[in-house]
Amino acid sequence: MLHAERNFDIAARFYEEPGVNQGLADGAEFVMSGGLSKFHAAALFLDETALHSSYDGYFFLDGDLEFDPAQLNHFLSFARAAQMDLAQPALTRDSYSYWNMAYHQPGYVFRTTSFVEVMAPYLSRAALAKTRETFTRSISTYGLDLVWPTLIGGNAVGVVDAFQIRHRERVDHRSGRFYNYLKSIGVDLDEEERRLLADYGVVAERAHSRTGYFWKQPWPLSNQPPRLVSVTLGGPEKRSTKRFLIDSAMRLARLRPGRGERSEGQLEIAIAPYLAGSSIFSSPVE
């Protein structure tokens, strides 16, 4: 069900039989079909409509994600307030993902990271301008997530732990529907990734978090409000992709002295529901 008072427009791409997800079509501002895959279709749509500079940000969602639509307002507001150029919601712990770095980390509000996944990336208007040319260069989408941070530059790339989504379908390279489709049109996903990385001079690295942001509670008698604190992350996470090692590194990092961060203005407003324990940042609906 779509949120009645949303701060976003919807462009829905349909590649199934008519009648499937009709409610989404009825509530969308734009409906499209065609394109060889998700980002290829998005590039065609943006070119045809000239909407590539019309919005503050763009959120490209896969079709097998589960979440509460009412939370999208808050995620988009947060990404803008935190001035993130490339971001994604954290994945619930029962999601399927190749990158353990993307899973939700309790206690953190958000993390700057080395990259985000192609399943649900948010790109600011400026970031879209720098990355849009890549959308048609990998039909499988392989390699796009590795190239984008280089094109965008800086550290405005991250995972928002205050917002979670669930990726319900396991990636099946041998018999999955999408991968069978790629084979049928002669697309070699590994070759696409190699070619894309070579074209942009990008060397693949293990996904890792760079900086973590969380609320630090003051001493009980200090009468001071909680403050946003950041800590440098890395260590075991850079050397291993094992989830239990990443979790341990994250917990240990929060025990170190942190650097106080400003949280006034729009960022404070965007984070306030999370700080207050509001249900808008609860786990996604089943």
N, C-alpha and C positions, 0 to 999 in steps of 0.2 A: 504494500500500500504506500503510495507516495505521500510525502509530507505536505500538508495543506499550505503552510507558509514557508516555502523553501527559498533559499537565496541563490538558486542555480536553475539553469535551463537544462533540459534533457534532449540529447540526440541519440536515438535508439537505432541500432543496426540489426536487421532481421535476416537470418539465414536459415530459418526453419519453415515448416509448413504454415500457411495462413491460419490465423486463429490462436496460435500459441503465443502466450504473453500479450494478449490483446489489451489487457489493462494498462500495460506499460506503453503501448502504442497510443492509447487514448489520452494518456497524461503527458506525452512527450511533445515538446515544441517542434522537434525535427525527427523525421523518420527516414531511414535510408536503407538501401540494399546494395548488394554488389561489393566489389573489392575482393581481392584474393585472400585477405586476412584482416585482422583487427586494425593494425596501424596503416596498412595499405589503404583500407577503406576510409580510415580517418583522414588520410592525406587527400584523397579524392574529394571527400565531403568538404574539408576546409578550403580547398582550392575553388570548388564550385560555388560555395556560399560566401567566400571571403570573410569568414568568421574568425580567422586566425589571430586577429588583433582586437576582437570585440569584447573579450572577457578578461578579468584579472588573472584567471587560472583555468586549467583544463584538466579533467579527471577521467582517465581512460580505464574503464572497468571491464574485466572478463565477465563472461556470462555464467560462470559457476561459482560465484561468490555469494556468501550469505551475510547479511548485516541488517541493522535496523535503519531504514531510510531516514528516519527522523534525526539520526546522528550526522548525516552528511553536512547539514548546515554548520554544525560545530567543527567538523574536521576542516572544511573549507575556510571557515573563519580563522581557525587556528593556524593553518598553513600560511595564510596571508599575514596574520599578525606577527608570526615568527619569521616572516620574510624568507620563507623557504622557496627555492626555485624548483626543487625536485624532491618529492616526498611520497611516502606511502603509509597507510595505516599498518600497525603491527598485525601479524597473523595470530589467531587463537592457537592455543597449544595442541588442538586436535586437527589443525589444518595440515595439508600436504604442501611441502615446499622443499626445493633443493637447497635453499640457503637458510641455514639455521639462524643466521644473524637477524633474519626478518621476524622471528617469533617474538611474541609479547614478552617484555621484561617487566615484572611487577615492581612497582615503586618508582619507575621512571616516567617522566612526562613525555620526553622525546629524546632521540639520539641523533647526532650527525653521524653519517655512515659513508662508506666508500661507494655505495651505489644503492639503487632500489630495484625491485623486480618489475617486469613488464606486465604482471597480472593486474596491477592497480596503481599506476603511477600518476601523481599529480605534478603538472608542470605549470609554472607561472607563465604569464604572457611572454616575458623576456626569454625564458628557457625554451618555450615552444619555438620561438623565432630562430633559436640556435640549433634546434634538433630536428625540425620538421623535415629537412631534406633527407634524413635517414629513414623516414617512415616507409618509403617504398624500396629500400635497399636490403631489407631482410623480410621476406614473406613469412618465414618461420618465426620471426621476432628474435631469433637467437643473435646475441651480440649487441642488440640495441641498448640493453641495460648497462653493459660494460662500457660502451662508447659515450653515452650521454653525460656522465659526470665530467669527462674530459672536455667535451664541447661547452658545457656550462661553466666549468671552472669554479674555484672557491670552495667553501665548505657548506653552502646552503643546500645540502643534500641530506636527507635523513628519514628515519622511521619514527612515526608518532605512536608511542605506546599508550597514550591516553585514548586512542581510538582503535578498536579491533574489528577485523573482518575474518570470516572463515572461508578457506579455500577447500571445497568439499571433495573435489575429484582428484584422484591420484594420477600423476603424470605417467602415461604408458607409451613409451616410444615404439613398442613393437606392434601393438594392436589398438592403440587409442584412436578415436575417430578423427581427431585433428591431424595426427601423425600419419594415418592412412591417407588422408586427403592430401597432405604434402607429398607423399610418395606418388600419388596418382597424377600430380601435376609436375613431377620431376624435380622437386625441391629437396636438396640435401642440406639439412639444418646445420650440420657440423661445418660443411663447406661455406655456407652463408656466414657463419660466425667467423671463420678464419679470414675470409675475404674482407669482411667489414672491419675487423680489428686491424688488418694490414693496411687497408685504405686510410684509416685514421691514425695509424701509428700507435695503437693502444696495446699495451701488454696486460693480459688478464692477470688479476691478482685475487687472492682469496677475499671474500667479502668480510668486512670488519666494521665495527663501530669505532668512531673517533672520539666523540665527546658525549657524555650523558648528562641530562638535565633532570633534576628532581627537586621536590620540596623538602627543605630542611626545617624541622620544628625547633623553635627556640627553647631555652630553658623555661620550665613551667612558670616561674615567678617573674619572668622578665617583662611580661606584658607586651612583647614584640610579636608582630605577625610572622607567619612562616615566610621564608624567602626562597627564591629559586636559586639553586646552586648547581654548578657544573663541575664535572670531574673528567680528567683525561682517561679514556678507555684504551684497551689494546692488550698487550701481553699474551696470555694464553689464547685469546680469541684470534689473534693474528696467526698463531702457529697451528691452530687446529680448528676444524669446523664441528667438532663434537659438541652437541648441545649442552651436556652436563658441564663441560669445561667453560663454555661461554657463560652459563648461568652462574657458576662459581666466581668467575672473573667479575661479573656484574655485581654480585653481592659484595665482594671484597672492595670493589671500587667505591661503593656507597659508604664504606667505613672510613675512607680517607678524608682529610680536610678538603672541602670544596671551595671553589671560587664563587663569591656572591655575584648574582646576575640581576640586572635591572628587570623589573616585571611590571612597570607602569604602563598606563595607556591601554592600547588595543590588546597587547599580549596578555596583560593581567585579566582583562575582560574575557578573553578567549579561554584562559586556563581556569578561571574562577569556578566553573561547574565541576571540573576535575578536582580542584582543591576542596570543594565543599562535599565531595563524595556523591555527587548527583548521579542518578541512574542513566543519564544520557551517555555516559562513558562505560556502561556495563557491557558484558559480553553480548554478542549479536544474538538476535532471535533465532530460534531453531526452525 
